[in-house]
C-alpha cells in the first residue's frame, strides 16, 4: 500500500470535519447577528426611562430639563442629574416656544425610517436559523447510509478496494479444489468477452459452504483481488430489521450500488440469516425476512438482468436455505470449503509463518501432522499463540518448543499454574488419567496416545490426549466401541484404587461423551442389529424445534425402549472392556500413575516406557508445591474435533 493511499482516507475525513465546523460556525454567527441587530434596534428605541408627557412639561417649567432631542413625536433628553428619559409628544404645537421660554437647549433630527429589508430580516432570521439547524442535524444523520433515521432503506454494504488491503490466491492455501472452482469467475471478470464469444454465461452466484474458520470470507476477497474489481461485503443480518420493507429496500439499494460499479462482486456473509426456508415458521410466510428473501431472489434472477454482478455468499448451514435460492440462475455453484488435510495445513502454516521470524528447528510438517481437524483460523491462532509465547520469553525467533506449547494451549487449554491441588486430589487425577491412557494403549481401535498430563488446563484438572495417525473422515464400529471403552477408563481406574464408595463427579464429561456416542451409533449410524439400518433421530439442526418434537413423538414406546436397551448395552460393553483391561494390567496402572505424579506430563512414548518400568530419560521433575485446597466451580472441557482429549473436570461446588 503506497503512502498516497494511506493519506487519502485521512484527508477525506479532515475535509468532512472542516465542512461540519464551517456549518457550525455559520449557524453560531447568524445567531449572534440576529441577537445584535435585534438588541441594538431595541436599545436605540428604548434609551432612557419612559415618563408621562405631563411630567415632562412639569420638569420643563421647573427648570429640571437641560437638553432634549425631538425626532418626530419621540422626545429624549436629560434632566439636571444627567438622568436620561424619553417620552412621546401628542402633537403639541407650543412645545418649541415653551422650551425657549425656559431656556432648554434642544435640537431636532429627522424621524428614523426602519428599512423594509431590515424588518424582513428580523422576521425571517429565526426561521432561517431553525432551518439551518435542522439541515445540519439531518445531514449528520444521513452521512452514513443506513445509520440515520432517514437511511433505514439504504444498503449497509461496504465497498472494499485495493486501498484496503489486496488479497490474492497466494494468501489462500489448503483449499485448492475450491480455488479451481472459482477460477472461472476470476477469468470472466478479467475478460468477459472470452465467454461471450462462445455464447457461454458465467454463473451469477457461488455459494461457499464450510465449517466456521475454513476461509470462506478470505476466499471471496481473493476472488476480487485476483480480478481487480470492486468488492462489496455485507452480512445477512444487516438486511433484516423490525420495520416492514426495510430489508427489501436495502437489497434494492445494494444492487443499485453494484450496477454503478459493475463488474463487481457482492459478498453476503452468513446468508442463512435471511435465506431460510419460506413458510417454515409463524407469520403465514409474509414476515419481514421472507420479503427480504423474495427481493433478493428477484434481483438475482428476475426480469431485469444484472450483468457483471456476481453474488458470492457463505454459510455453514446449507440445509436450511430456501430451494429457490439454490436453483440454477441464482446460486449456480455450491463450493465446499472443507477443513484442510495435512498437506493443506502445511501450506496454511507456511503462509502464516511468513509473518513471524521462525527458528531453524521448526518442522512445519510435524506441526501439521499434530493438528488434525484444525481449520485455517485455528492454525492462524496457533501461529499467533506461538509468537506471543516467544515474545513473552524475550526471544528473537519462534522455536519448535513454542509451537508445541501453543498447540497444547489451543487444543487442551492454558495451564492453570496458580491452581495448586492437594496431594490426594493430585493422586486421584493421576490414576484417572492413567486409566484413560492405559485403555488407549491396550484396546485395539483407539487412536495413538499423544500426551497425558495432570496439570490443570482450561476447565479440566487433567487431560489425556489421543491423536489419529492420519486425517480421518469416518469411523468404524470397532473404533467407536474402542472410544466407548476409553471414556470409562478414568472412572474405573479410580474405582479399582479407591473403591466404589469413593466415586466423585470427575467423570461427568466422560459419561456424557459415551452416552451421546452410543445413542448416535444406535439412532443414526445403524450399528445395532436389533434396530437395523434405520434412522431414528431427526435433524438436530432444524430451524424450529417443534417440527423435530412432532416427528419424535411418532416413535412407538416399544421402539424407544429398544433404543434405550441398545444404548445401555453398548455403554456396558465399553465399561466391561475398560474394566478388563485395567484389572489385567493393574501393575501398569500403578507405574503410569506414579510417573505422572513425578513428571506431571508424559508423551505417548514416555508413557509406554513408564508402564514397562523403564527409565523415562528425563530430569525435569517439577518441584512439589505446597498443598492448597481447590475452590470454585468448573465445567468439563469439551473435546476438539479431531482431537481426542478426555479431561477430569474440577469438583462441582467444592
C-alpha positions in Angstrom: 0.0 0.0 0.0 1.5 3.4 -1.0 1.8 6.5 1.1 -0.7 8.2 -1.1 -3.2 5.6 -0.4 -2.6 5.9 3.3 -3.1 9.6 3.2 -6.3 9.7 1.2 -8.7 8.5 3.8 -7.2 10.9 6.4 -7.5 13.8 4.0 -11.1 12.9 3.3 -12.0 12.7 7.0 -10.2 16.1 7.5 -12.3 17.8 4.8 -15.5 16.4 6.2 -14.6 17.7 9.6 -13.8 21.2 8.2 -17.2 21.3 6.4 -19.0 20.4 9.6 -17.1 23.0 11.5 -17.9 25.7 8.9 -21.6 24.8 9.1 -21.5 25.1 12.9 -19.7 28.5 12.8 -22.2 29.8 10.2 -25.1 28.9 12.4 -23.5 30.5 15.5 -22.5 33.6 13.6 -26.1 34.0 12.2 -27.4 33.6 15.8 -25.1 36.4 17.1 -26.0 38.7 14.2 -29.7 38.2 14.9 -29.2 39.0 18.6 -27.0 42.0 17.9 -29.4 43.5 15.4 -32.5 42.9 17.5 -30.8 44.1 20.7 -29.3 47.2 19.0 -32.5 48.3 17.5 -34.4 47.8 20.7 -31.7 49.6 22.6 -31.9 52.7 20.3 -35.6 52.8 20.7 -35.7 52.3 24.4 -32.9 54.7 25.5 -33.7 56.3 28.8 -36.5 55.9 31.4 -40.0 56.5 30.0 -42.0 59.3 31.7 -45.5 60.7 31.0 -45.7 63.8 28.8 -47.3 65.8 31.6 -44.4 65.1 33.9 -42.1 66.2 31.1 -43.8 69.5 30.9 -43.7 70.0 34.6 -40.0 69.4 34.6 -39.5 71.9 31.8 -41.4 74.5 33.8 -39.4 74.0 37.0 -36.1 74.1 35.0 -35.1 70.4 35.6 -34.8 69.7 31.9 -31.4 70.8 30.4 -31.4 69.3 26.9 -33.9 67.5 24.7 -33.8 65.9 21.3 -37.0 65.9 19.2 -37.4 63.2 16.5 -41.0 63.3 15.2 -43.2 62.5 18.1 -40.4 61.0 20.2 -38.6 63.2 22.7 -35.5 62.2 24.6 -33.2 64.2 26.9 -31.6 64.6 30.2 -32.7 66.1 33.5 -30.4 68.0 35.8 -28.8 65.0 37.4 -27.9 63.6 33.9 -30.7 61.1 34.1 -31.9 60.1 30.7 -35.6 60.0 29.9 -37.9 59.6 27.0 -41.5 60.4 26.2 -43.8 60.9 23.3 -45.5 64.2 22.2 -49.2 64.2 21.4 -48.6 66.9 18.7 -48.1 69.9 21.0 -47.6 73.0 18.7 -46.5 75.2 21.7 -43.7 72.9 22.8 -40.9 74.8 21.0 -42.0 78.1 22.4 -42.2 76.6 25.9 -38.7 75.2 25.7 -37.3 78.6 24.5 -39.1 80.4 27.3 -37.4 78.2 30.0 -34.0 78.2 28.4 -33.9 74.5 27.5 -31.4 73.6 24.8 -33.0 71.5 22.1 -32.3 70.1 18.7 -34.4 68.2 16.1 -33.5 65.3 13.9 -35.5 63.5 11.2 -37.5 60.6 12.3 -35.7 57.2 11.6 -37.4 55.1 9.0 -36.9 51.4 9.5 -35.8 49.6 6.3 -38.3 47.1 4.8 -35.4 44.7 4.3 -34.3 45.0 7.9 -37.9 44.3 9.0 -38.0 41.2 6.8 -34.6 40.1 8.2 -35.9 40.5 11.7 -38.9 38.4 10.8 -37.2 35.7 8.7 -33.9 35.2 10.7 -35.4 32.9 13.4 -36.9 30.7 10.8 -33.7 30.6 8.8 -31.8 29.6 12.0 -34.3 26.7 12.6 -34.0 25.5 9.0 -30.2 25.6 9.2 -30.0 23.6 12.4 -32.5 21.1 11.0 -30.4 20.8 7.8 -27.3 20.2 9.8 -28.8 17.5 12.0 -30.3 15.7 9.0 -27.0 15.8 7.2 -25.3 14.3 10.1 -27.9 11.5 10.4 -27.7 10.7 6.7 -23.9 10.9 6.4 -23.5 7.2 6.9 -26.0 5.4 4.8 -28.4 3.2 6.8 -27.2 4.6 10.2 -29.5 7.5 10.4 -33.2 7.9 10.9 -33.7 8.8 7.3 -31.4 6.0 6.0 -33.2 2.8 7.0 -33.6 1.7 3.4 -30.0 2.3 2.5 -27.7 -0.6 1.9 -25.1 -1.3 4.5 -22.7 -3.0 2.1 -19.1 -1.8 2.4 -17.0 -1.2 -0.7 -13.5 -2.6 -0.4 -10.9 -1.7 -2.9 -7.2 -2.3 -3.3 -6.5 0.6 -0.9 -7.9 -1.5 2.0 -5.5 -4.5 1.5 -5.5 -6.6 -1.6 -5.8 -10.4 -1.1 -5.0 -12.9 -3.8 -5.0 -16.6 -4.1 -1.4 -16.6 -2.9 -2.8 -15.7 0.6 -5.3 -18.7 0.4 -3.8 -22.1 1.0 -5.1 -25.6 1.7 -8.3 -25.4 -0.4 -7.0 -25.9 -3.9 -10.3 -27.5 -5.1 -12.3 -24.5 -4.1 -9.9 -22.2 -5.8 -10.2 -24.1 -9.0 -14.0 -23.9 -8.9 -13.8 -20.2 -8.5 -11.0 -19.6 -11.0 -13.6 -19.4 -13.8 -15.3 -16.4 -12.1 -12.0 -14.6 -12.0 -11.3 -15.3 -15.7 -14.8 -13.9 -16.5 -14.2 -10.7 -14.5 -10.9 -10.2 -16.2 -12.1 -10.9 -19.8 -15.9 -11.1 -20.2 -15.7 -11.2 -24.0 -13.8 -14.5 -23.8 -17.0 -16.3 -22.7 -19.4 -14.2 -24.7 -17.8 -15.2 -28.0 -18.9 -18.8 -27.4 -22.3 -17.9 -26.0 -21.4 -19.0 -22.5 -22.8 -17.4 -19.4 -20.9 -17.1 -16.2 -22.6 -18.3 -13.1 -24.4 -15.5 -11.3 -23.8 -16.8 -7.9 -21.4 -19.0 -5.9 -22.3 -20.4 -2.5 -19.3 -21.2 -0.2 -20.2 -23.9 2.2 -17.9 -24.9 5.1 -17.3 -25.0 8.8 -16.5 -21.8 10.6 -12.9 -20.7 10.2 -12.2 -22.6 7.0 -11.6 -19.4 5.0 -14.8 -18.6 3.1 -14.6 -14.9 3.6 -10.9 -14.9 2.7 -11.5 -16.8 -0.4 -14.2 -14.4 -1.5 -11.8 -11.5 -1.1 -9.2 -13.3 -3.0 -11.6 -13.6 -6.0 -12.0 -9.8 -6.0 -8.2 -9.3 -5.5 -7.3 -11.6 -8.4 -9.9 -10.0 -10.7 -9.1 -6.4 -9.6 -12.8 -5.4 -9.3 -14.7 -3.7 -6.6 -15.8 -5.9 -3.7 -18.9 -5.2 -1.7 -19.3 -7.1 1.6 -22.4 -7.3 3.8 -23.8 -9.7 6.4 -27.1 -11.4 6.0 -28.3 -10.0 9.3 -27.8 -6.4 8.0 -30.9 -6.8 5.8 -33.4 -7.8 8.4 -34.9 -5.1 10.6 -38.1 -4.8 12.7 -39.6 -2.4 10.2 -41.5 -3.9 7.3 -40.0 -3.4 3.9 -36.6 -2.2 5.2 -34.8 -5.4 4.2 -36.2 -5.4 0.6 -35.3 -1.7 0.2 -31.7 -2.5 1.3 -31.4 -5.3 -1.2 -32.6 -3.0 -4.0 -30.1 -0.3 -2.9 -27.3 -2.8 -2.7 -27.9 -3.9 -6.3 -28.1 -0.3 -7.5 -24.7 0.4 -6.0 -23.4 -2.8 -7.6 -24.7 -1.8 -11.0 -22.8 1.5 -10.8 -19.6 -0.4 -10.1 -20.1 -3.3 -12.4 -18.3 -5.6 -13.0 -18.0 -6.3 -9.3 -18.5 -8.9 -6.6 -21.1 -8.8 -3.8 -20.2 -11.0 -0.9 -23.1 -11.9 1.6 -21.7 -13.5 4.7 -23.9 -15.8 6.8 -26.7 -15.7 4.2 -28.7 -18.3 6.2 -29.8 -15.3 8.4 -32.0 -14.1 5.5 -32.2 -17.1 3.2 -34.0 -19.7 5.3 -36.9 -21.8 4.1 -40.0 -19.7 3.4 -43.2 -20.8 5.2 -41.3 -22.8 7.8 -42.5 -20.8 10.8 -45.1 -18.3 12.0 -46.3 -15.3 10.1 -48.0 -17.1 7.2 -45.0 -16.6 5.0 -45.4 -12.8 5.0 -42.9 -11.6 7.5 -40.1 -9.2 7.0 -37.4 -11.8 6.5 -39.3 -13.6 3.7 -40.0 -10.3 2.0 -36.3 -9.6 2.0 -35.6 -13.1 0.6 -38.2 -12.5 -2.2 -36.5 -9.3 -3.2 -33.1 -11.0 -3.2 -34.4 -13.7 -5.5 -35.9 -11.2 -7.9 -32.7 -9.1 -8.1 -30.5 -12.2 -8.7 -32.6 -13.6 -11.5 -35.7 -11.6 -12.4 -37.0 -9.8 -15.4 -34.2 -7.2 -15.2 -30.7 -8.7 -15.9 -27.9 -7.7 -13.7 -24.9 -8.2 -15.9 -21.5 -8.1 -14.4 -22.7 -8.6 -10.8 -21.6 -11.8 -9.2 -23.0 -12.8 -5.9 -20.8 -14.8 -3.6 -22.4 -16.0 -0.3 -21.1 -18.0 2.6 -22.8 -20.2 5.1 -22.2 -23.2 7.3 -25.9 -24.1 7.3 -26.8 -25.0 3.7 -29.5 -27.4 4.8 -31.8 -24.5 6.0 -31.6 -22.4 2.8 -34.6 -22.0 0.6 -34.6 -24.2 -2.6 -35.4 -21.2 -4.8 -32.1 -19.6 -3.7 -30.1 -22.7 -4.8 -31.6 -23.2 -8.2 -29.7 -22.6 -11.5 -29.7 -18.9 -12.4 -29.1 -17.8 -8.8 -26.5 -19.7 -6.8 -25.5 -22.0 -9.7 -22.5 -23.4 -7.8 -22.0 -24.7 -4.3 -18.3 -24.7 -3.5 -17.4 -26.8 -0.4 -14.6 -25.2 1.6 -13.6 -28.2 3.9 -11.2 -28.4 6.7 -7.7 -28.8 5.3 -5.9 -32.1 5.2 -2.3 -32.5 6.3 -0.9 -31.0 3.0 -3.3 -28.1 3.2 -2.5 -27.5 6.9 1.2 -27.4 6.0 0.6 -24.8 3.3 -1.6 -22.7 5.6 1.1 -22.8 8.3 3.7 -21.7 5.8 1.6 -18.7 4.8 1.1 -17.6 8.4 4.8 -18.3 9.3 6.0 -15.8 6.7 4.8 -13.0 9.1 7.0 -14.1 12.0 10.7 -14.9 12.5 10.9 -18.7 12.7 13.8 -20.7 14.2 15.6 -23.3 12.0 14.4 -26.2 14.2 10.8 -25.6 13.3 9.3 -28.5 11.3 6.1 -27.4 9.6 5.2 -31.0 8.6 5.4 -32.2 12.2 3.1 -29.3 13.3 0.7 -30.1 10.5 0.6 -33.8 11.4 -0.2 -33.0 15.0 -3.1 -30.7 14.3 -5.8 -32.9 12.6 -9.2 -31.2 12.3 -7.8 -27.7 12.6 -9.3 -25.0 10.3 -7.4 -22.2 8.8 -8.5 -19.9 11.6 -7.3 -22.4 14.2 -3.9 -22.6 12.5 -3.6 -18.8 12.4 -4.4 -18.7 16.1 -1.8 -21.4 16.7 1.0 -19.4 15.0 -0.1 -16.3 16.8 0.0 -18.0 20.2 3.5 -19.3 19.4 4.7 -15.8 18.6 3.2 -14.5 21.8 4.9 -17.2 23.9 8.2 -16.4 22.3 7.8 -12.7 22.9 6.9 -13.4 26.5 10.2 -15.2 26.9 12.1 -12.3 25.1 13.2 -14.5 22.3 14.1 -13.2 18.8 12.9 -16.4 17.0 9.9 -18.6 17.4 11.2 -22.1 18.0 9.6 -25.5 17.8 9.1 -25.6 21.6 6.9 -22.5 21.4 4.8 -24.1 18.7 4.4 -27.3 20.8 3.3 -25.2 23.8 0.9 -23.2 21.7 -0.6 -26.4 20.2 -1.2 -27.7 23.8 -2.7 -24.4 24.8 -5.1 -24.3 21.8 -6.2 -27.9 22.0 -6.2 -28.6 25.7 -6.4 -25.1 27.2 -4.0 -22.9 29.1 -2.1 -24.2 32.1 -3.6 -23.1 35.3 -0.3 -22.9 37.2 -1.9 -20.8 40.0 -4.2 -23.7 40.8 -2.4 -26.0 43.3 -4.2 -29.2 44.3 -3.8 -31.2 47.4 -1.8 -34.4 47.2 -4.9 -36.6 47.5 -6.6 -34.7 44.6 -3.5 -34.9 42.5 -3.2 -38.6 43.1 -6.8 -39.2 42.2 -6.3 -37.2 39.0 -3.2 -39.2 38.1 -5.0 -42.5 38.4 -7.9 -41.1 36.4 -5.8 -40.0 33.5 -3.6 -43.1 33.8 -6.7 -45.2 33.3 -7.6 -43.4 30.1 -4.1 -43.7 28.8 -3.8 -47.4 29.7 -7.0 -48.3 27.9 -6.0 -46.4 24.8 -2.7 -48.4 24.7 -4.3 -51.8 25.2 -7.6 -51.6 23.3 -7.4 -52.2 19.5 -9.0 -49.3 17.6 -8.0 -46.5 19.9 -6.1 -43.5 18.4 -2.4 -43.5 19.4 -1.7 -41.8 22.7 -0.1 -38.4 22.2 0.2 -36.9 25.6 -1.2 -37.2 29.1 -1.0 -34.6 31.9 -2.3 -33.9 35.3 -1.5 -30.2 35.1 -4.9 -28.3 35.2 -5.6 -26.9 31.8 -8.6 -24.8 30.7 -11.6 -26.2 32.6 -10.1 -29.7 33.4 -7.9 -30.9 36.2 -6.1 -33.3 33.8 -6.2 -34.3 30.1 -5.5 -37.5 28.1 -4.9 -36.6 24.5 -5.1 -39.1 21.6 -4.4 -38.2 18.0 -5.0 -40.2 14.9 -2.1 -41.2 12.7 -3.6 -39.6 9.7 -6.6 -37.5 8.7 -9.8 -39.4 9.4 -13.1 -38.8 7.5 -15.2 -41.6 9.0 -15.1 -44.0 12.0 -15.7 -47.7 12.0 -17.8 -49.6 14.6 -14.6 -51.0 16.1 -13.1 -47.6 16.6 -16.3 -46.2 18.2 -16.5 -49.2 20.6 -12.8 -48.6 21.5 -13.6 -45.0 22.2 -16.5 -46.0 24.4 -14.1 -48.1 26.5 -11.6 -45.2 26.5 -14.3 -42.9 28.0 -14.7 -45.2 31.1 -11.0 -45.8 31.7 -10.7 -43.0 34.2 -13.7 -43.7 36.4 -12.9 -47.5 36.5 -9.3 -46.8 37.5 -10.5 -44.7 40.4 -13.0 -47.3 41.4 -10.3 -50.1 41.4 -8.0 -48.0 43.5 -10.3 -46.2 45.9 -13.4 -48.4 45.9 -17.0 -47.8 44.6 -17.9 -45.6 47.6 -15.2 -43.0 46.6 -16.7 -42.1 43.2 -16.8 -38.4 42.5 -18.1 -36.0 39.9 -14.9 -36.1 37.8 -16.3 -38.4 35.2 -19.3 -36.4 34.2 -17.8 -35.4 30.9 -16.7 -39.0 30.1 -20.3 -40.3 30.8 -21.8 -37.6 28.6 -19.5 -38.4 25.6 -20.1 -42.1 26.0 -23.9 -41.7 26.1 -24.0 -39.4 23.1 -21.8 -41.7 21.1 -23.7 -44.8 21.9 -27.0 -43.1 21.1 -25.7 -41.9 17.8 -24.5 -45.4 16.9 -28.0 -46.8 17.5 -30.2 -44.0 16.2 -28.1 -42.5 13.3 -25.4 -44.9 12.1 -27.3 -48.2 12.0 -24.8 -50.0 14.3 -27.5 -52.1 16.1 -28.5 -55.4 14.7 -31.8 -55.4 16.6 -32.9 -52.0 15.2 -31.4 -52.4 11.8 -30.3 -49.8 9.3 -32.9 -47.2 10.1 -32.5 -43.6 11.2 -34.5 -42.8 14.4 -33.2 -39.3 15.1 -34.3 -36.3 13.2 -32.0 -33.5 12.1 -31.0 -31.7 15.2 -30.3 -28.5 13.1 -34.0 -27.9 12.3 -34.9 -24.3 12.3 -38.0 -24.8 14.5 -37.7 -27.3 17.3 -41.4 -28.0 17.2 -41.1 -29.9 14.0 -38.5 -32.3 15.4 -40.6 -32.9 18.6 -43.6 -33.7 16.5 -41.7 -36.3 14.5 -40.0 -37.8 17.6 -43.5 -38.3 19.1 -44.3 -40.7 16.3 -41.8 -43.2 17.6 -43.6 -46.1 19.4 -42.9 -46.9 23.1 -41.6 -50.3 22.1 -39.0 -48.8 19.7 -38.0 -46.2 22.4 -37.5 -49.0 25.0 -35.4 -51.0 22.4 -33.3 -47.9 21.7 -32.6 -47.4 25.4 -31.7 -51.1 25.8 -29.3 -51.0 22.9 -27.6 -47.8 24.1 -27.2 -49.3 27.6 -25.8 -52.5 26.0 -23.1 -50.6 24.1 -22.2 -48.5 27.1 -21.9 -51.6 29.3 -19.8 -53.3 26.7 -17.4 -50.4 26.8 -17.4 -50.4 30.6 -16.7 -54.1 30.6 -13.8 -53.8 28.2 -12.2 -51.0 30.2 -12.6 -52.9 33.5 -11.0 -56.0 32.0 -8.0 -54.1 30.6 -7.3 -52.2 33.8 -7.9 -55.3 36.1 -5.4 -57.4 34.0 -2.8 -54.6 34.0 -3.1 -53.2 37.5 0.6 -53.0 37.9 1.0 -50.9 34.8 -1.7 -48.6 36.1 0.3 -48.0 39.3 3.5 -47.4 37.4 1.9 -44.9 35.0 0.2 -43.0 37.8 3.4 -42.9 39.8 5.2 -41.5 36.7 2.5 -38.8 36.2 2.8 -37.8 39.9 6.6 -37.5 39.3 6.7 -35.7 35.9 3.1 -34.3 35.6 3.2 -34.5 31.8 4.2 -37.5 29.7 4.2 -38.1 25.9 2.9 -41.3 24.3 6.4 -42.8 24.1 7.3 -41.8 27.7 4.0 -43.4 28.9 4.9 -46.7 27.2 8.3 -46.7 28.8 6.7 -45.9 32.2 4.3 -48.9 32.1 7.2 -51.1 31.2 9.1 -49.9 34.2 11.9 -48.3 32.1 13.6 -45.0 32.8 11.8 -42.2 31.0 15.0 -40.4 30.3 14.0 -37.0 31.7 15.5 -35.0 34.5 12.9 -32.2 34.7 10.8 -33.3 37.7 8.8 -30.3 38.9 9.1 -29.1 42.4 6.3 -30.2 44.7 4.1 -27.2 45.5 2.6 -26.6 48.9 -0.9 -28.2 49.2 -3.8 -25.7 48.8 -7.4 -26.6 48.5 -9.1 -26.1 45.2 -12.1 -23.8 45.3 -14.7 -22.7 42.7 -16.9 -24.5 40.2 -15.6 -25.6 36.8 -17.2 -27.1 33.7 -15.6 -30.1 31.9 -13.6 -29.2 28.9 -15.2 -30.3 25.6 -13.1 -32.3 23.1 -12.0 -30.5 19.9 -12.9 -32.0 16.5 -10.2 -34.5 15.5 -8.6 -34.3 18.9 -9.4 -36.9 21.4 -8.8 -35.2 24.8 -10.6 -36.6 27.8 -10.4 -34.3 30.8 -11.0 -34.6 34.5 -13.3 -31.8 35.5 -12.9 -29.9 38.7 -15.2 -30.8 41.5 -18.6 -29.2 41.3 -19.2 -26.7 44.2 -16.0 -27.7 46.1 
